[in-house]
Structure formats: structure tokens, C-alpha cells
Amino acid sequence: MFRWYVVNTYSGHEKKVQTNLEHRRKSMNAELSIRRIVVPTEMQVETKDGQKVQVEKRVLPGYVLVQMDATAETVSLVRNTPGVTGFVGMSGGGTGHMPVPLSQSEVDSILHTAAAGSAEAKPKARAEFNLGEAVKIISGPLSDFDGEIIEINEEAGKLKVHVSIFERQVPVELKFDEVKRLD
């Protein structure tokens, strides 16, 4: 029965492990036992120097998902792939160690299968800012004002910035793309 399993890898080597697994799967005639090898990623919008840039980020750094029929041969094939440090969750004792599969709800949340088909699946905004950092407002009625970040709301893609207006500190809520770092 085909289930999803989580494979632990060296961090930063997920794509290399995926390529190695694909190659081993073909060379060892395991295409019927191992269906898919996925490095879960999502698109994020980062603001760099006032510019919105879409980047692909790994959802689970250091992990690869494998959909396979877990037999002693397939588990050994995956476990002995260069860059793989093992499976996440093992059951059984002695030599009968078998990996524990993910539940369907876990697979859905990791792979975003519910959102992947919808037209509203938008890339997530990601802040390249830190609390207490000085920024310059680059758009809107307060453009060219400088301020200090006092709050970051990544879900909404907004910052709260203290701006000095008439010698008073006024908190102003701004979108990530309305400010840029002061150098």
C-alpha cells in the first residue's frame, strides 16, 4: 500500500537527495514501489530594497517526502541513498524497523493539496526587516519620512513604524513594499 514517509537529509541537500533517489529508483527498477519524491516548497514574496521578489522556500528544511510501498527493499534503497540520514519515526524492534507513514491530514497540510488547486493560492509575504530597524517610507502620504519598526505582522504583510511627526512619535501601519531599509 502506498503511503507518504518523511526522510531526514542533510540541510540544504534536499534537491540533491531528490535527484539521487530518482536515479536510484530507476537504476534499481523500483519505479513500481516508489511513486513520488517531493521536496515541499512554497512561494513567498520578499521585499528587498523596496522591490517585491517571489522566491521559492522549502517548507521543511532538511526533509524530503517519499510516497512508496514500504518493504524491506524500498526502505533500504531510500535509507542507503547518499545524503539521507534516515526516516522520521520508526516502528518495530530488532531488524524489522519500518518507517511510520504520515496521516492523510499531515500530507495535505504539508503539500497544500487543498490550496494548490484553488485560484486564490497567493504567495506568502515575508519580512526582511527586524524590530528596532530604521526604515524610510517610500510611498503614500508619508513618503520620505524615516521611522523605526516597532511591530512586524508577517501574516498581514504589514509593519508598524514609529514616525516622528511634529516632534511626536506616531505609530503608522505600512505594507512591506511601502518601506525600505536605511543603510
N, C-alpha and C positions, 0 to 999 in steps of 0.2 A: 504494500500500500504506500503510495507517495505522500510524504509529509515534508514539512519545512523544518530544517535544522539550522542552528546558528554555529558558525565556525569561527574560532578565535584566530586572528592573524597578527603579524607584527603591524603596529600602527603605521599608516602611510603606505602599506604594501597591499592594500585591498584589491586594486586593479590588477596587480601582478599576480596575486593568488588566483583571482578570477581567470586570468589568461592561462595560468599553469593548470588549473582544474579543468578548463575546457580542453586543453591539449591532452591531458592525461585521460580524460573521459573518452576522447576519440581514439587515442592510441591503444587503450586497453579495452576497447569495444564495450564501454559501459553507457552508451547513449540511451539504451532502453531502461537502465537502472537509475541514472541521474538525469532529471529533466531540465532543471534550470539552475543557474548560478548567478546570484544577484548581489551587487553592491548597492544597498539602499542609499539613494541620494534625493535631494530636493533642491529646487531653485530658490535662491534668496536674492533680494535686492539689497546691495550695499551702497552706501553713499560715501564716495571718496572724492575729496576736493570739490564738493558741491555737485558732483555728477552721479546719477544713478547707474549702477552697473549690476547686471544679472550674473550671478556666479552659482555654480553647482557645488553644493556642500554635501559631505557624507553625513547621513543621519546617525549612523552608528560607527564612529571611527574605530578601527581595529576588528571589525566583524564583517563576515560575508554570509549571506543566506544561501542554503543549498536545498533544492527540492529533489528528494530522492527516495527510493525504496531502500530502507536501511537494512542491509545484510552485512555479514562479516566482511565480504569482499568490498562493498561500496564504502563502508566505514573505514576500512584500511586504506583504500585508494585515496579518500579525502584526507585522512589523518597523516598520511605519508607524503603529501604534496608539499613541495618547498614553500616556506612562508607560513604554513599552518601550524599553530601551536596546540590545537585540539578542538574538541567540541565543547560547547557551553551546555552543562548539565549532562551527567552520565548516570545510567542506572545499571543495576545488576552488580554482581560481585565476581571476583576472580577474573578469568579470561573472557567472560561473557559481557563485558562492558558495552552497552549500547547507548547512543545519544538519546536525550529526551526531546521529542518534537515540540514545536511551538503550537499553541492553540490557534484556531482559525481567527479569533478576535485579535490575537497578538500579531499574526501575519497581516491582517487587514490594516491595523494601525501602523505597522512599520512600513508596509508597501503603499499605503494610502490608496488602496484599491477603490474605496468608496469615492474618494475625491478625484482620482485620476481621470475618471470618465466624465466628470462634470465640467461645464464650460467656465464655472466660476473659480476653478482652481488657480489662485493667483500666487505668484512667488511671494515669499515672506520677506518683509523688510528687516534689515539687520543694521544695528547701530555700529558705527565705527568711532563712537565717542565714549568718553569716560566722565564720571561725575567730577565736578570741580574744574573741568576743562574750559578754557576760554574759546569762544566761537564768535564769528562775525555773521550777522543776519544778511543774507544775500538777496532776499526777495520779500515783497509785501510792504506794508506801510512803514515798517521799522527797518528797512534795508539800510545798510551801512552802520547800524548800531552794533556795539560789541556787548557780550554778556558772558555769564558763567553758568554752566549746566548744573542744575540742582536736582533734576529728576529725568530718568530715561524710561520710556514706555515702549518696549520693542513690539508688543502685540499691536498697538495702535500706530506705530511708526512715528512717534512724537517725542519731543523733548520739552522740558520746562526749563526756561532760561531766565536768570535774573538779569534784567536790563536796567541801566541807570538812566532814568528819565526825570529831568528837572531835579537832579541830585537826590533822587529816591530810587531804591531798588524795587522794581516792579517785576513780578513773575509773569512770563509770557510763554504760552504754549505754541510750539512751532513743529512743523514736519521736518524729518531728517534732511530733505532736499532743500529746505529754506535756510540752512546754515552751513558754514564751512569752518574748519579748524583755523585758528590763528596760529601762525608759525612763529 
